[in-house]
Amino acid sequence: MSSITQPIGGHGDAAGGHEHHPSGIMRWITTTNHKDIGTMYLWFSFTMFLVGGVFALTIRSELFEPGMQILRPERFNQLITLHGLIMIFGALMPGAVGFANWMIPMQIGAPDMAFARMNNLSFWLLPPAAIMLLLGLFVPGGAPETGWTLYPPLSIQQGMGMDLTIFAIHIMGASSIMGSINIITTILNLRAPGMTMMKMPLFCWSWLITAYLLIAVMPVLAGAVTMLLTDRHFGTSFFDAAGGGDPVLFQHVFWFFGHPEVYIIILPAFGLISEVIPTFSRKPLFGYASMVYALCAIAILSFLVWAHHMFTVGLPAAGILFYMYATMLIAIPTGVKVFNWLATMWKGSITLEAPMLFALGFLFLFTTGGFTGLILAIQPVDVQFQDTYYVVAHFHYVMVAGTLFAFFAATYYWLPKWTGHMYNETLAKWHFWGSFIFFNVAFFPMHFLGLAGMPRRIPDYAQQFTNWNQVSTVGAFGFGLSQLILLYVVVMCIRGGKPAPAKPWEGATSLEWTLPSPAPYHSFPTPPVVQ
Amino acid sequence: MSAATQGAKPYYFVPQPSPWPIFGACALLLMGTGAAFWFNGYEAGPWMCLAGFCVLVYMMFHWFGRVIDESEGRLYNKKVDISFRWSMSWFIFSEVMFFGAFFGALFYVRNISVPDLGGGTLTSHFLWPGYAAQWPTVGPFLKDVFTPMKAIGIPLLNTIILVTSGGTLTIAHHALKSGHRGSLKFWLFVTIVLGFSFVCLQAYEYHHAYTEFNLKLSSGVYGSTFFMLTGFHGFHVTIGATMLTVMLVRAFRGHFDAEHHFAFEAAAWYWHFVDVVWLLLFVLVYWLV
């Protein structure tokens, strides 16, 4: 992309000169270092991924056979809710922020994030929010049984677990807004001289757009759950027809947040994939500018399509047509991205290390999820598939095989830079094949179940659905166990292994590879000059 | 842009490790769980909330005090100043979106849900016969009778107060830029008095609404949207006036100079933001009834 000269001046103490930091637990509690905070975000994300994963496996165990085996229906629904909230707000979003914290300062040639103290608060708000979400399981009435969308009137009727969830969402929202302001400011203001916007690595671009989306929609979610809270306790009638309100109003406000939210989850993954594929194809990214424009187009369209989540609530026909066509339009910029990734690989010298394997897995499976999304965008079809397992299959293809696979790719890609050691390539490949195969075993049958009419969020089902449910449960356990390989590989890589050179991947070009491995505590105390 | 042009200041400012963020996280944990306990009738709830709030205020004093010390110690260079400007702009944008959710709810109930509940629609015919869709409304089921708020009177007076306070704040800013410290303090003080007067008048209006007009938070969607929109606005005016008070204290301590006073500007931006929100409220909530 661009060649890099030596930094101006030496690696002195220009950034404040405090390589010294408290040791032990206080290092992590008080840290203002983007790498420490990024590490905490990633471990938090992985922990929540395991917690949400245990909930998922409990759900899949219950669904192994028709009838009720191990859970009461209320508890089943509570686990459905918590699985969704924890995976979205606990695993995927913090994971993406973890990569942003680690990589953005290094990729744009900065010493740290623009607001290092606020960065610490953004992270440390997450454990309280997670505690409050999980506390719901232990209070009278349990956690919300509404699913992560928290629709009234059911959410109005829930016990205090709902209130804990509402406040947890407020806190996570505050964390996201602060994190996003930090990321935007860092990208706009701390780029090294010569690092123009259109020279930035695509990962930084994807996060710039994502952060903008977050700042725009997290306050709207805060407003939505605040209205829920006052409807529950203070007698307001926002979502109650008796007082002139409407439960559908909540769906509008929620999905005005919720649809951009799905791009908040996938755009950083697009950015990560755009780093990995050029490196292992040993070619520059094809169509850099069009990738940037596609990101912007997706971000703008994401605000205009929210009601496609509400095709069965009785919208006017004109509204349905608008939201249907606007939704289909998103396939165009997304298609641009997929074709650019393919064109990047075209005639490249491709090698299949673990990051590239996950990137290819992403490409296949995310595109599958994109196609099923296009099918669901057609309103007459959606009327049939609404609230069936087809929808569950669709969004797991984009969020697990999409975002999560991109996280795996990025983890293996940057582990040598983070730890200074090479990871175990053989085991990493096992992790990929385990994940890839078992993911499809778990989720592909859900398409069949949904097409056959099996409803989601119901703990029991008709007997004819048994076979595919059993296949799916086997796949889910295989997928869950495969993730233990990742844990083992990462821990072993931190503890030791072959020393990693500054640039372990010969095709890599961005700025972080000019730093030694492991990267110094403060990335660029003085800015490098990018030509 | 090179390190050399920055003189003695480091090219970047990266703060030391800080104990304060974790206080904030604990404070919000206490306040969030405390509020959940409180609203569900547990006695410990309000105390947990109060404890959390105290921790939060304690944290803010120390954290913001630290920032003020760094700023007055001239540790912040031009780059930090630009970062502050970006971040305050984006923060205000997030606040705009927060109010947008409630204005959106107002739009929805006035133009979609209330008309749909009455007046010749199928919903009205089968579910709520006899309900005339009109605004203001308590909805088809609730039976309370209330008097809606009128634009003339306290709301108009409050509009004049807030718009005037925007003007006095601008005079204070010009005084600061031209080095007239006395004028700065005077006009800033006037702005703060106007701001808190607004809040007091708003509180009086609420009292009036509850006792005389029978208009409550529970008075259907009119009461819901009226109190939530004006309530959150009043809360933001309180925050803004508190920020300006801090600026006044700092002005008395000799902080700020003609070039170096972003904290003042940020508070002023915030003040103008709550001003604009009020104008929207005045038109959409009070006037167009």
Interface residues (C-beta under 8 A of the other chain):
Chain A: I8 G9 D13 A14 A15 G16 H18 H21 P22 M26 R27 I29 T30 T31 T32 N33 A110 P111 D112 A114 F115 A116 R117 M118 N120 L121 W124 L125 P127 P128 I131 M132 L135 G159 M160 D163 L164 I166 F167 A168 H170 I171 A174 I177 S180 I181 N182 I184 T185 L188 N189 L190 P193 I215 A216 V217 M218 P219 V220 A222 G223 A224 T226 M227 L229 T230 R232 H233 F234 G235 T236 S237 F238 D240 A241 A242 G243 G244 G245 D246 V248 L249 H252 V253 F256 H522 P525 T526 P527
Chain B: M1 S2 A3 P10 Y11 Y12 F13 V14 P15 Q16 P17 S18 P19 W20 P21 I22 G24 A25 C26 L28 L29 M31 G32 T33 A35 A36 F37 F39 N40 W63 K79 I82 S83 W86 S87 W90 F91 F93 S94 E95 M97 F98 G100 A101 F102 G104 A105 Y108 V109 I112 S113 V114 D116 L117 L127 T137 V138 G139 P140 F141 L142 K216 L217 S218 G220 V221 Y222 G223 S224 T225 F227 M228
